[in-house]
């Protein structure tokens, strides 16, 4: 069909505006549906409105307003029934949803199929299942525009309540926000969106317009207000482009809209800046390359302390090809981790290698002492995690283990950074007083002192020094501090 000629027709203009409204409203509401894990409920409500159409026809005849009222009532009754079964009957949540929506859907299909056989009745169940763009009347268009404006205004007004109840329901309750009321309010808006979508995509495919644009937006941003806007734009593009393509191909618009939305989702899944598969692929390659660089520095650090450092010994330890190892060494020299004139680590490279070695040996010690693994079971795990363990976590492990000097294999564990402070608690003489340097201890050492009852801000005095502990007095309390902990507490 010629697209330009088709767009001159009144039905095409009405269909285009209705599609745009459906795309925007579904996209905006879909973000909250996806984040609340309510995709199946959205599918349920879209099917459950059919009995409302049937009973509305019996009461009002062929009336758009009648279909709207009946569909909303059917949707709300279904939401109430689902919630009641979930709360009062011993059955799975998704099973309750399946029971209600299949029952309601069956009633609607039977009812509409029955009355459509009567003379003079122009009611086809296929129009409600898959949409009927040719049947979008002015009354349908006004209703769709009105419902879209109503949904957008309510999302704007109650955005704060929806945000809090979506991510932090417990905090929402303490703020006086009824989580249950917001749930039913969302169900009401969902019913409105489903009714607005009947003539465009139909009840079967409306869930695609609710879920797919929102899922696409959530791949592209992690801010809810931005996700809502992006989802609305994706929904708008999906419905309008889907309609135009369907006109050209002379096919049903609803399925084409769903395919366009899915295509945009796949595009985002591959090309999204942080979550896309392409980004993850290059990120993994970058991490693997970084691990190789760090492994070369770590093995160089160990070789310097054990035997002559040269290319052959390093290659034998790492198992890399000559070309690959030469390329890595060249990069390390360019980044000033290796000496350019000499075959050895710079001060910067030594610091990185020392941290990796510390991470490896501390984690091995933790796996043996705290997890209970044997010495032969710990190396591979430590080899993998040494590149991922944060400095903060290593400090916590170090304090918990009591600042071990050697790993389970007897190898020395390097000190952190520059090592122990210039003036530590262990260096004080008997009866000497001091204060702890608060700025020179990390939060994990502070936590250990707190457990012992030591207050960093108060004056202390050394009472006695033994091999494994140092006894101090602070206020009216006498406290024993382990020697290894005292050696890392900076004092003035």
N, C-alpha and C positions, 0 to 999 in steps of 0.2 A: 504494500500500500504506500502511496506517496505521502510522506510525512507532512510536508508543508500543506498539502490540500486537506489532510485529515485534521490538522490543527485549526483550520478555519471553521470547522464544524462546532456548534455549541456544545455537543456532548463531550468533545475532546477537551474543551476549555474547562468544563465542569470536572471532568475526570482528572485533569492536570492539577487543579487547585486542591481537589479532595485528596489526591495522592500526596501532594506536598504537605498538607496538614497532618495526614496519617503518619508520614515519615518523621515529622518533627515531634509529634506527641508521643509516638512509640519510642523514639530515640531518647527523649528526656526521661520518660517514666522507666524505660528499660534499664537505666543505670542502677536505680534503686532495686529493681527486681533481681538483677544479676548479683548485686552485692549482698542481698539478703538471701541468696540461694532459693529464690522463689520461681525459678524458671518453669518448674513442673506445675506450680499453681497457676502461672500465667497461661500455660497450655490448657489447664483444666478449665479455667474461667472462660477461655475463648470457645471451648466446646460446650460449656454448660449454659450458654445464653440461648441456645436453640429452643429449649422448651418455652422460654420467655417469648420468643417470636411466635410460636404456635399458639399459646394462650392469648397473646395480645391480638392475634388475627381473629380468634373466636370472639373476643370482646369488642375490639375497635374496628375490625375489618382491616383493609390494606391501608395502614396509617403509619407514616414514618415516626411520628411522636409515640404512637402506640407501641411500635417495635422497640423504640428506645426505652420506654418505661418497663415493658415486659422483660427486655434483655438485662437491664440493670437489676431488677428485682431477682431474676433468676441467678445472676452472677453473685449477688450478695447472699442469697439463700445457699448457694453452693459453698461460698467461703465460710459461712457459719457452720454448715454441715461438716465440712472438712475439719475445721477447728474443733468442733464438738467431738467428732470421732477420735481425733488425735489425743484429746485430753481425757476422754471418758471410756474409751474402748481399748483393750489391749491389742493394738495392731500397729504396724509400722507406719510412719508418717507418709511415706510415698505410696504405701498401699491404700491408706485412707483417701488420698488424692485420686488415685486410680479408680477406686470404687465409686466415688461421687461423680467424677466427670464422665466416666463411661456410661453410668446410669442416666445422667441428665442428657448426655449426647444421644443415647438410644431413644429416650422419650421424645426428644426434639425431632430426630429423623423420622420416627414412626408417625408423629403427629403431622409434620409438614408434608410427608409423602401421602398421607391419607387425604388431607384437605386439598392437595394440589390436583387430585383426580376429579374433584367436583367441577361441574360446568361453571365457567365464568371466573374461576380462580386462577390468577396468574402469580402463583407462588411456587418457585422451583427450588428444591433443596440444594441443587448445585450452585445456585447464585449465592447462597449463604456460606457454602463450604469453600468456594474458590473465588468469590467476588464476581461482580458484574458491572464493569465500567460503563457499558452502554446504558445501564439502568440508573446511573447517578442523576437524580432530578435536582431541581433548584432547592427543594425542601431538604433533600439529603445533603446537599452542599452546605446550606446554612447550618444544619445540625452539626456537621463535621467541623466547620469553622468555629461554631460556638463551643463545642466540646473541647477542641484544641486550646482555645483561649482560656477556658475554665481550668483545664489541667495545668497549663503553663503558669497561670496566676497563682494557683494553689501551691505548686511546687516552689514558686518564688517566695510566697508568704510563709510557708511552713518548712522552708529549706533547712533551717537550724534544727528544728525538731526531728525532721527526717534524717539529717546527718547524724545527730547524736544517737538516736534510737537504732540506726543502722549499724554503727561501729561500736558503740558503748551502751548497750541497753541498761546495764546496771547503773551507770552514771546518769542516764536519762531519767531513771526512776527517782534517783536522789534529787534531781533538778525539778521534779514534779511533772515530768512528761510521761504520759501513759503510753507505754510501749504497745499494749494491746490495742488501744484506740488508734494509734498511728498505723498499726497493722491493718485494721479494718478500713481506715481512711485510704490507705494505699490500695486496698481491694476495691474500694469505690471508684477511685481514679482509674484503676485497671479495667473495671467494667465499662467505664465511659470510653476508654481508648478502644476496647474490643468492639463496642457498638459502632464507633466511628469508622472502624476498619472493615465492617461487614461488606460494604459495597465495593471496596477496593481490592483487598487481598483475601477476604473471606476468613472464616473462623479457623481453618486448618493452618493457614500460612501466617496468621497474625503473630504467632509466637516467634516466627523468624524475624519479623520486624521489631519485636520487643527485645530479643536476645542478641541478635547478630550485630547491629550497630553499636549497642552498649559494650559488647565484648571487644569490638574493634577499638572503640574509644579507650577502654581500660588497658589496652595494649600500648596505646600511644601516650598516655599520661597517667600519673598517679595522684593527681589532684581532682577531687570530686567535681568542683565547679567547672573545671576545664573539661572533664570527661562528659559532663552533661551537655555542654555546648558542642563538643566534637561529635558526640553520639547523635545529637539533633541534626547536625550537618550531614553525617553519614546516612542517617535515615532519610533525609531530604533527597540526597543524591541517589540513593538506592531506589526510592519510589518513583521519582521523576524520570531517571534514566531507564528504569525498568519499564515504565509506561511507554516511553518513546520507542524503545527497542521492540516492545510487544506490538506497537502499531505498525512498525516497519515489517516485522515478521508475521503479522496477522495471527497472533496467538494470544492466549490468556495472559493478562498483565501480572496477576498475583505471583505465579511461579517465577516469572522473569525478574520481578522485584526481589524475590528471595535469593535468586542466583546472583544478581548484582551485589546484594548485601554480602553474600558469602564470598564473592570474588574480592570485595574490598577488605573483608576480614583476612583472607589468605594473603593479600598484598601486605597488610599490616603485620601479619604473623611472620612474614619473611623479612620485611624492611623496617619494622619499628626500631627506633633508636636504641632502646635499652633491652627490650624483651624480644625483639625479632630474631629469627633463626640465623639470618646472615650476621647480625651483630654478635650473637652468641658464638657463632663459628669463628669469627676473627678474634673474639675475646678469648676463646679457648686456645687458639693458636698463640696469642700473645702471652697467655699464662704459661703454656708449655715452654715457650722460648725463654721466658723469664726464669722458669725453674731450671732450665739447662744452664743459664748464666750463673745462677746461684749455686748449682751443683759444682760447676767448675771452680768457683771461688772457695766453696767449702772444702773440696778435695785438695785444693792448693794450700789452704790453711793447715790441713792435717799433714800434708807432705812436708811442709816447712818445719813441722815439729818432730818428724819421724825420720826422714831420710832426705837424700839430695833431691831438690826440686828440679825436674826437667820435663820436657814435652813427652817423652816415652813413658815415664812413670805415671804422669797425669792421664795419658791416653789409656794406659792399661787399667787404671782404676775406674775410669768412666765408661770405657767401651765404645767411645765415639770414633767415627772415621776421622782420618787425618785432616781432610778438607773441612769437615764440620767443626772440628776442634780449633783449627787455625782461624776460621771465620769468627768463632765465639771469642777467642783470645784477642783478635783484632778489635772487635766491638768493645770488649772490656777495657782495652787500652785506650780507645777513643773516649770512653766514658770515665776514664781515670780511676778504674778499679784495679788495673794492673800497671806496673811500671813499664814505661815505653822503652827504656834502655835495658832494664834487667828483667829476668823471668821471675817475677814475684809480685805479691799483692801490695798495693799502696795502703796508706793508713785507712782510707775510705773503704777499700775492698776488705781489709782485715776486720773492720768493724762489722760489715755485713756477714762475713764468713763466721765470725765469732758468735753473732746472734743466732745464725742457723745452727751452729754446733750446740750452742746452749739450748735452743729449742728442741733439738733432736734428743739430747741426753737427758734433759729435764722430763720430756714426755716419756721416754723409756723408763725413767725412775718412777714416774707416776703410775705407769701401767703395771709395774711390778709391785710397788708398795700399796697402791690404793685399789687397783683392779684385780690383782692377784694372778697376773699372767706370768708365764715362765720366761726366762731370758731369751730362749730361742724363738719366742712368739712375738717379740716386740719391735724388731728392727724395721720390718717392712712398713708397719703402721706409722712409726716415727719418721721414717724416710719420706712418707707421703705428706704427713701433717706438718712437718717442720717449716714448710713454705707458707702454710695457711694460719698458723697460730699467731695471734696478735701479741704484742708486747704486754698489754694489760693482762691477758690470760696467763702468759708465762710468769708474770710477777705473782699472780694469785697462786699458781701451782708451786712456785718457789717458796712462798710463805707457808703454804699448807704442808709441804714436805719438810719444812724446817731448814731450808737453805742447805741442801745436800752439796757436798764437795765433789763427789764422784757418782757416776752412773752405775747401773747393775753390772756392767762389764769391767768396772774399775777405772774407766777413763775419766779424767778431770772435767768438771763442768765449768766452762768459762764464767767469769763474773759479768754482770750486766754493765754495759757502758764502761765507765772508768773504774768500776769496781766499788769497793767500800769507800765511805766518806772519809775526808781528811781527818776529822775528829769525830770518833764514834763513842758511844756509851761505854764500850768495853775498854776503851783506853783511859778512862777516868780512874784515878787512884781512890783508895779507901778514904772515906769521909769527905771526898771532894764533891762539890755541888755543881749543878748545871741545869740548863733548860734544853728541851728538844727543839731542833730546828724544824719547824713544821713544814716549811717550804721544800725541804730536802728529803722528805719521806713520801712514798706513794700511798695510795688509799688502802692498799692491802696490808701494809705494815701498820698503818693507822688503825685498821680494823683489828689486827692482832693485839696492838697495845690497848685498844678499847676493851677487848675481852679480858685482858689481864688487869684492867682497872687503872691503867696509866693515863694521866691527862697531860697531853703534850704542852699545854699552856702553863702548867704549874712547875715550880722549882722542885728538883729532886736531889737526893743525896745518896751516894754509894755507901752502903753499910758493910758489904762483904763481897768478895770475889772468889768463886770456886771454879772448878774445871768446866762444868756444864752449865753454870748459871751465874748471874750476878744479882745480888740482893740490893734493892734500893728502898729508900723511904721517901714517900710523897705525902705530905700532910701528916695524918696520923696512921697511914697504912704502910705496911711492909710488903713488898712485892718481889717475887723471884722472876727474873727475865732470862730465858734461854740464851746462852752465849752467842749462838749463831745469829739470833735476832738482834741482840745488843750490838753486834759488830756492824750492823747495817742501819743503826739509828744514829743520825747526825745530831750532835749536841753543840752548844756554845756555852 
